[in-house]
Amino acid sequence: MNTLFFAALIDGSGLPRAQANSTTLKTIFLIAFAIIGALAFLFMVIAGARYALSKGEPDNIQRAKNEMKYSAIGLIIAALAAAIVNFVLGKL
């Protein structure tokens, strides 16, 4: 087969094109990251309540500490992702 034939098949003219600019993309991503960050914070608050209500049981304390740790990691990842998206979209 000829490579020119394949190039004609995938020229992209029939594909839909989005009319979004970098400001629209930035807004969409920041809203998504804000929701993710809010959920991570909510999970951290719930884990803190579980820690406070653990009644000194080692298993419940460890489970609550792990939940707080993973919630904090999720919050950090969401913040870093938002910073990366701001940086990349700022360069476009």
TORKOL-825399 format. One record per atom (N, C-alpha, C, O): residue in three letters; residue number from 1; x, y, z; atom name. Coordinates in Angstrom, 1 decimal, padded with zeros to 4 digits. Example, Ala and Ser with C-alpha at 12.3 -4.5 7.8 and 13.67 -1.06 7.14 Angstrom:
2
<r = ala k = 1 x = 013.2 y = -005.7 z = 007.8 a = N>;
<r = ala k = 1 x = 012.3 y = -004.5 z = 007.8 a = CA>;
<r = ala k = 1 x = 013.2 y = -003.3 z = 007.8 a = C>;
<r = ala k = 1 x = 014.2 y = -003.3 z = 008.5 a = O>;
<r = ser k = 2 x = 012.8 y = -002.2 z = 007.1 a = N>;
<r = ser k = 2 x = 013.7 y = -001.1 z = 007.1 a = CA>;
<r = ser k = 2 x = 012.9 y = 000.0 z = 007.9 a = C>;
<r = ser k = 2 x = 013.4 y = 001.1 z = 008.0 a = O>;
***
This chain:
92
<r = met k = 1 x = 000.8 y = -001.2 z = 000.0 a = N>;
<r = met k = 1 x = 000.0 y = 000.0 z = 000.0 a = CA>;
<r = met k = 1 x = 000.9 y = 001.3 z = 000.0 a = C>;
<r = met k = 1 x = 002.0 y = 001.2 z = 000.4 a = O>;
<r = asn k = 2 x = 000.3 y = 002.3 z = -000.5 a = N>;
<r = asn k = 2 x = 001.0 y = 003.5 z = -000.6 a = CA>;
<r = asn k = 2 x = 000.8 y = 004.4 z = 000.7 a = C>;
<r = asn k = 2 x = -000.4 y = 004.4 z = 001.1 a = O>;
<r = thr k = 3 x = 001.8 y = 005.0 z = 001.2 a = N>;
<r = thr k = 3 x = 001.6 y = 005.8 z = 002.4 a = CA>;
<r = thr k = 3 x = 000.8 y = 007.0 z = 002.1 a = C>;
<r = thr k = 3 x = 000.1 y = 007.6 z = 003.1 a = O>;
<r = leu k = 4 x = 000.7 y = 007.5 z = 000.9 a = N>;
<r = leu k = 4 x = -000.1 y = 008.6 z = 000.6 a = CA>;
<r = leu k = 4 x = -001.6 y = 008.3 z = 000.7 a = C>;
<r = leu k = 4 x = -002.4 y = 009.1 z = 001.0 a = O>;
<r = phe k = 5 x = -001.9 y = 007.0 z = 000.4 a = N>;
<r = phe k = 5 x = -003.3 y = 006.6 z = 000.6 a = CA>;
<r = phe k = 5 x = -003.7 y = 006.6 z = 002.0 a = C>;
<r = phe k = 5 x = -004.8 y = 007.1 z = 002.3 a = O>;
<r = phe k = 6 x = -002.8 y = 006.2 z = 002.9 a = N>;
<r = phe k = 6 x = -003.2 y = 006.2 z = 004.3 a = CA>;
<r = phe k = 6 x = -003.3 y = 007.7 z = 004.9 a = C>;
<r = phe k = 6 x = -004.1 y = 008.0 z = 005.7 a = O>;
<r = ala k = 7 x = -002.4 y = 008.5 z = 004.3 a = N>;
<r = ala k = 7 x = -002.5 y = 009.9 z = 004.7 a = CA>;
<r = ala k = 7 x = -003.8 y = 010.6 z = 004.3 a = C>;
<r = ala k = 7 x = -004.3 y = 011.4 z = 005.0 a = O>;
<r = ala k = 8 x = -004.3 y = 010.1 z = 003.2 a = N>;
<r = ala k = 8 x = -005.6 y = 010.7 z = 002.7 a = CA>;
<r = ala k = 8 x = -006.7 y = 010.2 z = 003.6 a = C>;
<r = ala k = 8 x = -007.7 y = 010.9 z = 003.8 a = O>;
<r = leu k = 9 x = -006.6 y = 009.0 z = 004.2 a = N>;
<r = leu k = 9 x = -007.6 y = 008.4 z = 005.0 a = CA>;
<r = leu k = 9 x = -007.7 y = 009.1 z = 006.4 a = C>;
<r = leu k = 9 x = -008.8 y = 009.2 z = 007.0 a = O>;
<r = ile k = 10 x = -006.6 y = 009.6 z = 006.9 a = N>;
<r = ile k = 10 x = -006.6 y = 010.2 z = 008.2 a = CA>;
<r = ile k = 10 x = -006.2 y = 011.7 z = 008.1 a = C>;
<r = ile k = 10 x = -005.4 y = 012.2 z = 008.9 a = O>;
<r = asp k = 11 x = -006.8 y = 012.4 z = 007.2 a = N>;
<r = asp k = 11 x = -006.5 y = 013.8 z = 007.1 a = CA>;
<r = asp k = 11 x = -007.1 y = 014.7 z = 008.2 a = C>;
<r = asp k = 11 x = -006.7 y = 015.8 z = 008.5 a = O>;
<r = gly k = 12 x = -008.2 y = 014.2 z = 008.9 a = N>;
<r = gly k = 12 x = -008.8 y = 014.9 z = 010.0 a = CA>;
<r = gly k = 12 x = -009.8 y = 015.9 z = 009.6 a = C>;
<r = gly k = 12 x = -010.4 y = 016.6 z = 010.5 a = O>;
<r = ser k = 13 x = -010.2 y = 016.0 z = 008.4 a = N>;
<r = ser k = 13 x = -011.2 y = 017.0 z = 008.0 a = CA>;
<r = ser k = 13 x = -012.6 y = 016.6 z = 008.4 a = C>;
<r = ser k = 13 x = -013.4 y = 017.5 z = 008.6 a = O>;
<r = gly k = 14 x = -012.8 y = 015.3 z = 008.7 a = N>;
<r = gly k = 14 x = -014.2 y = 014.9 z = 009.1 a = CA>;
<r = gly k = 14 x = -014.3 y = 014.9 z = 010.6 a = C>;
<r = gly k = 14 x = -015.4 y = 014.6 z = 011.1 a = O>;
<r = leu k = 15 x = -013.3 y = 015.2 z = 011.3 a = N>;
<r = leu k = 15 x = -013.3 y = 015.1 z = 012.8 a = CA>;
<r = leu k = 15 x = -013.9 y = 016.4 z = 013.4 a = C>;
<r = leu k = 15 x = -013.7 y = 017.5 z = 012.8 a = O>;
<r = pro k = 16 x = -014.7 y = 016.3 z = 014.4 a = N>;
<r = pro k = 16 x = -015.2 y = 017.5 z = 015.1 a = CA>;
<r = pro k = 16 x = -014.1 y = 018.3 z = 015.7 a = C>;
<r = pro k = 16 x = -013.1 y = 017.8 z = 016.2 a = O>;
<r = arg k = 17 x = -014.3 y = 019.6 z = 015.7 a = N>;
<r = arg k = 17 x = -013.3 y = 020.5 z = 016.3 a = CA>;
<r = arg k = 17 x = -013.9 y = 021.3 z = 017.4 a = C>;
<r = arg k = 17 x = -015.0 y = 021.9 z = 017.2 a = O>;
<r = ala k = 18 x = -013.2 y = 021.4 z = 018.5 a = N>;
<r = ala k = 18 x = -013.8 y = 022.2 z = 019.7 a = CA>;
<r = ala k = 18 x = -013.4 y = 023.6 z = 019.5 a = C>;
<r = ala k = 18 x = -012.4 y = 024.0 z = 018.9 a = O>;
<r = gln k = 19 x = -014.3 y = 024.5 z = 019.9 a = N>;
<r = gln k = 19 x = -014.1 y = 025.9 z = 019.8 a = CA>;
<r = gln k = 19 x = -013.6 y = 026.5 z = 021.1 a = C>;
<r = gln k = 19 x = -013.9 y = 027.6 z = 021.5 a = O>;
<r = ala k = 20 x = -012.9 y = 025.7 z = 021.9 a = N>;
<r = ala k = 20 x = -012.4 y = 026.2 z = 023.2 a = CA>;
<r = ala k = 20 x = -011.0 y = 026.8 z = 023.1 a = C>;
<r = ala k = 20 x = -010.2 y = 026.4 z = 022.3 a = O>;
<r = asn k = 21 x = -010.8 y = 027.9 z = 023.8 a = N>;
<r = asn k = 21 x = -009.5 y = 028.5 z = 023.9 a = CA>;
<r = asn k = 21 x = -008.9 y = 028.2 z = 025.2 a = C>;
<r = asn k = 21 x = -009.4 y = 027.4 z = 026.0 a = O>;
<r = ser k = 22 x = -007.7 y = 028.7 z = 025.5 a = N>;
<r = ser k = 22 x = -007.0 y = 028.3 z = 026.7 a = CA>;
<r = ser k = 22 x = -007.7 y = 028.8 z = 027.9 a = C>;
<r = ser k = 22 x = -007.6 y = 028.2 z = 029.0 a = O>;
<r = thr k = 23 x = -008.4 y = 029.9 z = 027.9 a = N>;
<r = thr k = 23 x = -009.2 y = 030.4 z = 029.0 a = CA>;
<r = thr k = 23 x = -010.3 y = 029.4 z = 029.4 a = C>;
<r = thr k = 23 x = -010.5 y = 029.2 z = 030.6 a = O>;
<r = thr k = 24 x = -011.0 y = 028.9 z = 028.4 a = N>;
<r = thr k = 24 x = -012.1 y = 028.0 z = 028.7 a = CA>;
<r = thr k = 24 x = -011.5 y = 026.7 z = 029.2 a = C>;
<r = thr k = 24 x = -012.1 y = 026.1 z = 030.2 a = O>;
<r = leu k = 25 x = -010.4 y = 026.2 z = 028.7 a = N>;
<r = leu k = 25 x = -009.8 y = 025.0 z = 029.2 a = CA>;
<r = leu k = 25 x = -009.3 y = 025.2 z = 030.6 a = C>;
<r = leu k = 25 x = -009.5 y = 024.3 z = 031.5 a = O>;
<r = lys k = 26 x = -008.7 y = 026.3 z = 030.9 a = N>;
<r = lys k = 26 x = -008.2 y = 026.6 z = 032.2 a = CA>;
<r = lys k = 26 x = -009.4 y = 026.6 z = 033.2 a = C>;
<r = lys k = 26 x = -009.2 y = 026.1 z = 034.3 a = O>;
<r = thr k = 27 x = -010.5 y = 027.2 z = 032.9 a = N>;
<r = thr k = 27 x = -011.7 y = 027.3 z = 033.7 a = CA>;
<r = thr k = 27 x = -012.2 y = 025.9 z = 034.0 a = C>;
<r = thr k = 27 x = -012.5 y = 025.6 z = 035.2 a = O>;
<r = ile k = 28 x = -012.3 y = 025.1 z = 033.0 a = N>;
<r = ile k = 28 x = -012.8 y = 023.7 z = 033.1 a = CA>;
<r = ile k = 28 x = -011.9 y = 022.9 z = 034.1 a = C>;
<r = ile k = 28 x = -012.4 y = 022.2 z = 035.0 a = O>;
<r = phe k = 29 x = -010.6 y = 023.0 z = 033.8 a = N>;
<r = phe k = 29 x = -009.7 y = 022.2 z = 034.6 a = CA>;
<r = phe k = 29 x = -009.7 y = 022.7 z = 036.1 a = C>;
<r = phe k = 29 x = -009.6 y = 021.9 z = 037.0 a = O>;
<r = leu k = 30 x = -009.7 y = 024.0 z = 036.3 a = N>;
<r = leu k = 30 x = -009.7 y = 024.5 z = 037.6 a = CA>;
<r = leu k = 30 x = -011.0 y = 024.2 z = 038.4 a = C>;
<r = leu k = 30 x = -010.9 y = 023.9 z = 039.6 a = O>;
<r = ile k = 31 x = -012.1 y = 024.1 z = 037.7 a = N>;
<r = ile k = 31 x = -013.3 y = 023.7 z = 038.4 a = CA>;
<r = ile k = 31 x = -013.2 y = 022.2 z = 038.8 a = C>;
<r = ile k = 31 x = -013.6 y = 021.8 z = 039.9 a = O>;
<r = ala k = 32 x = -012.7 y = 021.4 z = 037.9 a = N>;
<r = ala k = 32 x = -012.5 y = 020.0 z = 038.2 a = CA>;
<r = ala k = 32 x = -011.6 y = 019.8 z = 039.4 a = C>;
<r = ala k = 32 x = -011.8 y = 019.0 z = 040.2 a = O>;
<r = phe k = 33 x = -010.4 y = 020.5 z = 039.4 a = N>;
<r = phe k = 33 x = -009.5 y = 020.3 z = 040.4 a = CA>;
<r = phe k = 33 x = -010.0 y = 020.9 z = 041.8 a = C>;
<r = phe k = 33 x = -009.7 y = 020.4 z = 042.8 a = O>;
<r = ala k = 34 x = -010.8 y = 021.9 z = 041.7 a = N>;
<r = ala k = 34 x = -011.5 y = 022.5 z = 042.9 a = CA>;
<r = ala k = 34 x = -012.4 y = 021.4 z = 043.5 a = C>;
<r = ala k = 34 x = -012.5 y = 021.3 z = 044.7 a = O>;
<r = ile k = 35 x = -013.2 y = 020.8 z = 042.7 a = N>;
<r = ile k = 35 x = -014.1 y = 019.7 z = 043.2 a = CA>;
<r = ile k = 35 x = -013.3 y = 018.6 z = 043.8 a = C>;
<r = ile k = 35 x = -013.6 y = 018.1 z = 044.9 a = O>;
<r = ile k = 36 x = -012.2 y = 018.2 z = 043.1 a = N>;
<r = ile k = 36 x = -011.4 y = 017.1 z = 043.6 a = CA>;
<r = ile k = 36 x = -010.7 y = 017.5 z = 045.0 a = C>;
<r = ile k = 36 x = -010.7 y = 016.7 z = 045.9 a = O>;
<r = gly k = 37 x = -010.2 y = 018.7 z = 045.0 a = N>;
<r = gly k = 37 x = -009.6 y = 019.2 z = 046.3 a = CA>;
<r = gly k = 37 x = -010.6 y = 019.3 z = 047.4 a = C>;
<r = gly k = 37 x = -010.3 y = 019.0 z = 048.6 a = O>;
<r = ala k = 38 x = -011.9 y = 019.8 z = 047.1 a = N>;
<r = ala k = 38 x = -012.9 y = 019.8 z = 048.1 a = CA>;
<r = ala k = 38 x = -013.3 y = 018.5 z = 048.6 a = C>;
<r = ala k = 38 x = -013.5 y = 018.3 z = 049.8 a = O>;
<r = leu k = 39 x = -013.3 y = 017.5 z = 047.7 a = N>;
<r = leu k = 39 x = -013.6 y = 016.1 z = 048.2 a = CA>;
<r = leu k = 39 x = -012.5 y = 015.6 z = 049.1 a = C>;
<r = leu k = 39 x = -012.7 y = 014.9 z = 050.1 a = O>;
<r = ala k = 40 x = -011.2 y = 015.8 z = 048.7 a = N>;
<r = ala k = 40 x = -010.1 y = 015.4 z = 049.5 a = CA>;
<r = ala k = 40 x = -010.2 y = 016.0 z = 050.9 a = C>;
<r = ala k = 40 x = -009.9 y = 015.4 z = 051.9 a = O>;
<r = phe k = 41 x = -010.5 y = 017.3 z = 050.9 a = N>;
<r = phe k = 41 x = -010.6 y = 018.0 z = 052.2 a = CA>;
<r = phe k = 41 x = -011.8 y = 017.4 z = 053.0 a = C>;
<r = phe k = 41 x = -011.6 y = 017.2 z = 054.3 a = O>;
<r = leu k = 42 x = -012.9 y = 017.1 z = 052.4 a = N>;
<r = leu k = 42 x = -014.0 y = 016.5 z = 053.1 a = CA>;
<r = leu k = 42 x = -013.6 y = 015.2 z = 053.7 a = C>;
<r = leu k = 42 x = -014.0 y = 014.8 z = 054.8 a = O>;
<r = phe k = 43 x = -012.9 y = 014.4 z = 052.9 a = N>;
<r = phe k = 43 x = -012.5 y = 013.1 z = 053.4 a = CA>;
<r = phe k = 43 x = -011.5 y = 013.2 z = 054.6 a = C>;
<r = phe k = 43 x = -011.5 y = 012.4 z = 055.5 a = O>;
<r = met k = 44 x = -010.7 y = 014.3 z = 054.5 a = N>;
<r = met k = 44 x = -009.8 y = 014.5 z = 055.6 a = CA>;
<r = met k = 44 x = -010.5 y = 014.9 z = 056.9 a = C>;
<r = met k = 44 x = -010.2 y = 014.4 z = 058.0 a = O>;
<r = val k = 45 x = -011.6 y = 015.7 z = 056.8 a = N>;
<r = val k = 45 x = -012.4 y = 016.0 z = 057.9 a = CA>;
<r = val k = 45 x = -013.1 y = 014.8 z = 058.5 a = C>;
<r = val k = 45 x = -013.2 y = 014.6 z = 059.7 a = O>;
<r = ile k = 46 x = -013.6 y = 014.0 z = 057.6 a = N>;
<r = ile k = 46 x = -014.3 y = 012.7 z = 058.1 a = CA>;
<r = ile k = 46 x = -013.3 y = 011.8 z = 058.8 a = C>;
<r = ile k = 46 x = -013.6 y = 011.2 z = 059.8 a = O>;
<r = ala k = 47 x = -012.1 y = 011.7 z = 058.2 a = N>;
<r = ala k = 47 x = -011.0 y = 010.9 z = 058.9 a = CA>;
<r = ala k = 47 x = -010.6 y = 011.5 z = 060.2 a = C>;
<r = ala k = 47 x = -010.4 y = 010.7 z = 061.2 a = O>;
<r = gly k = 48 x = -010.6 y = 012.8 z = 060.3 a = N>;
<r = gly k = 48 x = -010.3 y = 013.4 z = 061.6 a = CA>;
<r = gly k = 48 x = -011.4 y = 013.1 z = 062.6 a = C>;
<r = gly k = 48 x = -011.1 y = 012.9 z = 063.8 a = O>;
<r = ala k = 49 x = -012.7 y = 013.1 z = 062.2 a = N>;
<r = ala k = 49 x = -013.8 y = 012.8 z = 063.1 a = CA>;
<r = ala k = 49 x = -013.7 y = 011.3 z = 063.5 a = C>;
<r = ala k = 49 x = -013.9 y = 011.0 z = 064.7 a = O>;
<r = arg k = 50 x = -013.3 y = 010.5 z = 062.6 a = N>;
<r = arg k = 50 x = -013.1 y = 009.0 z = 062.9 a = CA>;
<r = arg k = 50 x = -012.0 y = 008.9 z = 063.9 a = C>;
<r = arg k = 50 x = -012.1 y = 008.0 z = 064.8 a = O>;
<r = tyr k = 51 x = -010.9 y = 009.6 z = 063.8 a = N>;
<r = tyr k = 51 x = -009.8 y = 009.6 z = 064.7 a = CA>;
<r = tyr k = 51 x = -010.2 y = 010.0 z = 066.1 a = C>;
<r = tyr k = 51 x = -009.9 y = 009.4 z = 067.1 a = O>;
<r = ala k = 52 x = -011.0 y = 011.1 z = 066.1 a = N>;
<r = ala k = 52 x = -011.5 y = 011.6 z = 067.4 a = CA>;
<r = ala k = 52 x = -012.5 y = 010.7 z = 068.1 a = C>;
<r = ala k = 52 x = -012.5 y = 010.6 z = 069.3 a = O>;
<r = leu k = 53 x = -013.2 y = 009.9 z = 067.3 a = N>;
<r = leu k = 53 x = -014.2 y = 009.0 z = 067.9 a = CA>;
<r = leu k = 53 x = -013.7 y = 007.6 z = 067.9 a = C>;
<r = leu k = 53 x = -014.6 y = 006.7 z = 068.1 a = O>;
<r = ser k = 54 x = -012.5 y = 007.3 z = 067.8 a = N>;
<r = ser k = 54 x = -011.9 y = 006.0 z = 067.7 a = CA>;
<r = ser k = 54 x = -011.9 y = 005.3 z = 069.1 a = C>;
<r = ser k = 54 x = -011.8 y = 004.1 z = 069.2 a = O>;
<r = lys k = 55 x = -012.1 y = 006.0 z = 070.2 a = N>;
<r = lys k = 55 x = -012.1 y = 005.5 z = 071.5 a = CA>;
<r = lys k = 55 x = -010.9 y = 004.8 z = 071.9 a = C>;
<r = lys k = 55 x = -010.9 y = 003.8 z = 072.8 a = O>;
<r = gly k = 56 x = -009.8 y = 005.1 z = 071.4 a = N>;
<r = gly k = 56 x = -008.5 y = 004.6 z = 071.8 a = CA>;
<r = gly k = 56 x = -008.2 y = 003.2 z = 071.2 a = C>;
<r = gly k = 56 x = -007.2 y = 002.6 z = 071.6 a = O>;
<r = glu k = 57 x = -009.1 y = 002.7 z = 070.3 a = N>;
<r = glu k = 57 x = -008.8 y = 001.4 z = 069.7 a = CA>;
<r = glu k = 57 x = -007.7 y = 001.5 z = 068.6 a = C>;
<r = glu k = 57 x = -007.9 y = 002.3 z = 067.7 a = O>;
<r = pro k = 58 x = -006.7 y = 000.7 z = 068.8 a = N>;
<r = pro k = 58 x = -005.6 y = 000.8 z = 067.9 a = CA>;
<r = pro k = 58 x = -005.9 y = 000.6 z = 066.4 a = C>;
<r = pro k = 58 x = -005.4 y = 001.3 z = 065.5 a = O>;
<r = asp k = 59 x = -006.8 y = -000.3 z = 066.1 a = N>;
<r = asp k = 59 x = -007.2 y = -000.5 z = 064.7 a = CA>;
<r = asp k = 59 x = -007.9 y = 000.7 z = 064.1 a = C>;
<r = asp k = 59 x = -007.6 y = 001.1 z = 063.0 a = O>;
<r = asn k = 60 x = -008.8 y = 001.2 z = 064.9 a = N>;
<r = asn k = 60 x = -009.5 y = 002.4 z = 064.4 a = CA>;
<r = asn k = 60 x = -008.6 y = 003.6 z = 064.3 a = C>;
<r = asn k = 60 x = -008.8 y = 004.4 z = 063.3 a = O>;
<r = ile k = 61 x = -007.7 y = 003.8 z = 065.2 a = N>;
<r = ile k = 61 x = -006.8 y = 004.9 z = 065.1 a = CA>;
<r = ile k = 61 x = -005.9 y = 004.8 z = 063.9 a = C>;
<r = ile k = 61 x = -005.7 y = 005.8 z = 063.2 a = O>;
<r = gln k = 62 x = -005.4 y = 003.6 z = 063.6 a = N>;
<r = gln k = 62 x = -004.5 y = 003.4 z = 062.5 a = CA>;
<r = gln k = 62 x = -005.3 y = 003.6 z = 061.2 a = C>;
<r = gln k = 62 x = -004.8 y = 004.2 z = 060.2 a = O>;
<r = arg k = 63 x = -006.5 y = 003.1 z = 061.1 a = N>;
<r = arg k = 63 x = -007.3 y = 003.3 z = 059.9 a = CA>;
<r = arg k = 63 x = -007.6 y = 004.8 z = 059.7 a = C>;
<r = arg k = 63 x = -007.5 y = 005.3 z = 058.5 a = O>;
<r = ala k = 64 x = -007.9 y = 005.5 z = 060.7 a = N>;
<r = ala k = 64 x = -008.2 y = 007.0 z = 060.6 a = CA>;
<r = ala k = 64 x = -006.9 y = 007.7 z = 060.2 a = C>;
<r = ala k = 64 x = -006.9 y = 008.6 z = 059.4 a = O>;
<r = lys k = 65 x = -005.7 y = 007.3 z = 060.7 a = N>;
<r = lys k = 65 x = -004.5 y = 008.0 z = 060.3 a = CA>;
<r = lys k = 65 x = -004.2 y = 007.7 z = 058.9 a = C>;
<r = lys k = 65 x = -003.7 y = 008.6 z = 058.2 a = O>;
<r = asn k = 66 x = -004.4 y = 006.5 z = 058.4 a = N>;
<r = asn k = 66 x = -004.2 y = 006.2 z = 057.0 a = CA>;
<r = asn k = 66 x = -005.1 y = 007.0 z = 056.1 a = C>;
<r = asn k = 66 x = -004.7 y = 007.5 z = 055.1 a = O>;
<r = glu k = 67 x = -006.4 y = 007.1 z = 056.5 a = N>;
<r = glu k = 67 x = -007.3 y = 007.9 z = 055.7 a = CA>;
<r = glu k = 67 x = -006.9 y = 009.4 z = 055.7 a = C>;
<r = glu k = 67 x = -007.0 y = 010.0 z = 054.6 a = O>;
<r = met k = 68 x = -006.4 y = 009.9 z = 056.8 a = N>;
<r = met k = 68 x = -005.9 y = 011.3 z = 056.8 a = CA>;
<r = met k = 68 x = -004.7 y = 011.5 z = 055.9 a = C>;
<r = met k = 68 x = -004.6 y = 012.4 z = 055.1 a = O>;
<r = lys k = 69 x = -003.8 y = 010.5 z = 055.9 a = N>;
<r = lys k = 69 x = -002.6 y = 010.5 z = 055.1 a = CA>;
<r = lys k = 69 x = -003.0 y = 010.5 z = 053.6 a = C>;
<r = lys k = 69 x = -002.5 y = 011.3 z = 052.8 a = O>;
<r = tyr k = 70 x = -003.8 y = 009.6 z = 053.2 a = N>;
<r = tyr k = 70 x = -004.2 y = 009.5 z = 051.8 a = CA>;
<r = tyr k = 70 x = -005.0 y = 010.7 z = 051.4 a = C>;
<r = tyr k = 70 x = -004.9 y = 011.1 z = 050.2 a = O>;
<r = ser k = 71 x = -005.8 y = 011.2 z = 052.2 a = N>;
<r = ser k = 71 x = -006.6 y = 012.5 z = 051.9 a = CA>;
<r = ser k = 71 x = -005.6 y = 013.6 z = 051.7 a = C>;
<r = ser k = 71 x = -005.8 y = 014.4 z = 050.7 a = O>;
<r = ala k = 72 x = -004.6 y = 013.7 z = 052.5 a = N>;
<r = ala k = 72 x = -003.6 y = 014.8 z = 052.4 a = CA>;
<r = ala k = 72 x = -002.8 y = 014.6 z = 051.0 a = C>;
<r = ala k = 72 x = -002.5 y = 015.6 z = 050.3 a = O>;
<r = ile k = 73 x = -002.5 y = 013.4 z = 050.7 a = N>;
<r = ile k = 73 x = -001.8 y = 013.1 z = 049.5 a = CA>;
<r = ile k = 73 x = -002.7 y = 013.5 z = 048.3 a = C>;
<r = ile k = 73 x = -002.2 y = 014.1 z = 047.3 a = O>;
<r = gly k = 74 x = -004.0 y = 013.2 z = 048.3 a = N>;
<r = gly k = 74 x = -004.9 y = 013.5 z = 047.3 a = CA>;
<r = gly k = 74 x = -005.0 y = 015.0 z = 047.1 a = C>;
<r = gly k = 74 x = -005.1 y = 015.6 z = 046.0 a = O>;
<r = leu k = 75 x = -005.1 y = 015.7 z = 048.3 a = N>;
<r = leu k = 75 x = -005.1 y = 017.2 z = 048.3 a = CA>;
<r = leu k = 75 x = -003.9 y = 017.8 z = 047.6 a = C>;
<r = leu k = 75 x = -004.0 y = 018.8 z = 046.9 a = O>;
<r = ile k = 76 x = -002.7 y = 017.3 z = 047.9 a = N>;
<r = ile k = 76 x = -001.5 y = 017.8 z = 047.4 a = CA>;
<r = ile k = 76 x = -001.4 y = 017.5 z = 045.9 a = C>;
<r = ile k = 76 x = -001.0 y = 018.3 z = 045.1 a = O>;
<r = ile k = 77 x = -001.9 y = 016.3 z = 045.5 a = N>;
<r = ile k = 77 x = -001.9 y = 016.0 z = 044.0 a = CA>;
<r = ile k = 77 x = -002.8 y = 016.9 z = 043.3 a = C>;
<r = ile k = 77 x = -002.5 y = 017.3 z = 042.2 a = O>;
<r = ala k = 78 x = -004.0 y = 017.2 z = 043.8 a = N>;
<r = ala k = 78 x = -004.9 y = 018.1 z = 043.2 a = CA>;
<r = ala k = 78 x = -004.3 y = 019.5 z = 043.0 a = C>;
<r = ala k = 78 x = -004.5 y = 020.1 z = 042.0 a = O>;
<r = ala k = 79 x = -003.7 y = 020.0 z = 044.1 a = N>;
<r = ala k = 79 x = -003.1 y = 021.3 z = 044.0 a = CA>;
<r = ala k = 79 x = -001.9 y = 021.3 z = 043.0 a = C>;
<r = ala k = 79 x = -001.8 y = 022.3 z = 042.3 a = O>;
<r = leu k = 80 x = -001.1 y = 020.3 z = 043.0 a = N>;
<r = leu k = 80 x = 000.0 y = 020.3 z = 042.0 a = CA>;
<r = leu k = 80 x = -000.6 y = 020.1 z = 040.6 a = C>;
<r = leu k = 80 x = 000.0 y = 020.8 z = 039.7 a = O>;
<r = ala k = 81 x = -001.6 y = 019.4 z = 040.4 a = N>;
<r = ala k = 81 x = -002.2 y = 019.3 z = 039.0 a = CA>;
<r = ala k = 81 x = -002.7 y = 020.6 z = 038.6 a = C>;
<r = ala k = 81 x = -002.6 y = 021.0 z = 037.4 a = O>;
<r = ala k = 82 x = -003.4 y = 021.3 z = 039.5 a = N>;
<r = ala k = 82 x = -003.9 y = 022.7 z = 039.1 a = CA>;
<r = ala k = 82 x = -002.7 y = 023.6 z = 038.8 a = C>;
<r = ala k = 82 x = -002.8 y = 024.4 z = 037.8 a = O>;
<r = ala k = 83 x = -001.7 y = 023.5 z = 039.5 a = N>;
<r = ala k = 83 x = -000.5 y = 024.4 z = 039.2 a = CA>;
<r = ala k = 83 x = 000.1 y = 024.0 z = 037.9 a = C>;
<r = ala k = 83 x = 000.5 y = 024.9 z = 037.1 a = O>;
<r = ile k = 84 x = 000.2 y = 022.7 z = 037.6 a = N>;
<r = ile k = 84 x = 000.8 y = 022.3 z = 036.3 a = CA>;
<r = ile k = 84 x = -000.1 y = 022.8 z = 035.1 a = C>;
<r = ile k = 84 x = 000.4 y = 023.2 z = 034.1 a = O>;
<r = val k = 85 x = -001.4 y = 022.6 z = 035.3 a = N>;
<r = val k = 85 x = -002.3 y = 023.0 z = 034.2 a = CA>;
<r = val k = 85 x = -002.2 y = 024.5 z = 034.0 a = C>;
<r = val k = 85 x = -002.2 y = 025.0 z = 032.9 a = O>;
<r = asn k = 86 x = -002.2 y = 025.3 z = 035.1 a = N>;
<r = asn k = 86 x = -002.0 y = 026.8 z = 035.0 a = CA>;
<r = asn k = 86 x = -000.7 y = 027.1 z = 034.2 a = C>;
<r = asn k = 86 x = -000.7 y = 028.0 z = 033.4 a = O>;
<r = phe k = 87 x = 000.4 y = 026.4 z = 034.6 a = N>;
<r = phe k = 87 x = 001.6 y = 026.7 z = 033.9 a = CA>;
<r = phe k = 87 x = 001.6 y = 026.3 z = 032.4 a = C>;
<r = phe k = 87 x = 002.0 y = 027.1 z = 031.6 a = O>;
<r = val k = 88 x = 001.1 y = 025.2 z = 032.1 a = N>;
<r = val k = 88 x = 001.1 y = 024.7 z = 030.7 a = CA>;
<r = val k = 88 x = 000.1 y = 025.6 z = 029.9 a = C>;
<r = val k = 88 x = 000.5 y = 026.0 z = 028.8 a = O>;
<r = leu k = 89 x = -001.1 y = 025.9 z = 030.4 a = N>;
<r = leu k = 89 x = -002.0 y = 026.7 z = 029.6 a = CA>;
<r = leu k = 89 x = -001.6 y = 028.1 z = 029.5 a = C>;
<r = leu k = 89 x = -001.9 y = 028.8 z = 028.6 a = O>;
<r = gly k = 90 x = -000.8 y = 028.6 z = 030.5 a = N>;
<r = gly k = 90 x = -000.2 y = 029.9 z = 030.4 a = CA>;
<r = gly k = 90 x = 000.8 y = 030.1 z = 029.3 a = C>;
<r = gly k = 90 x = 001.1 y = 031.2 z = 028.8 a = O>;
<r = lys k = 91 x = 001.4 y = 029.0 z = 029.0 a = N>;
<r = lys k = 91 x = 002.5 y = 029.0 z = 027.9 a = CA>;
<r = lys k = 91 x = 001.9 y = 028.9 z = 026.5 a = C>;
<r = lys k = 91 x = 002.6 y = 029.1 z = 025.5 a = O>;
<r = leu k = 92 x = 000.6 y = 028.5 z = 026.4 a = N>;
<r = leu k = 92 x = 000.0 y = 028.4 z = 025.1 a = CA>;
<r = leu k = 92 x = -000.4 y = 029.7 z = 024.5 a = C>;
<r = leu k = 92 x = -000.9 y = 029.8 z = 023.3 a = O>;
***
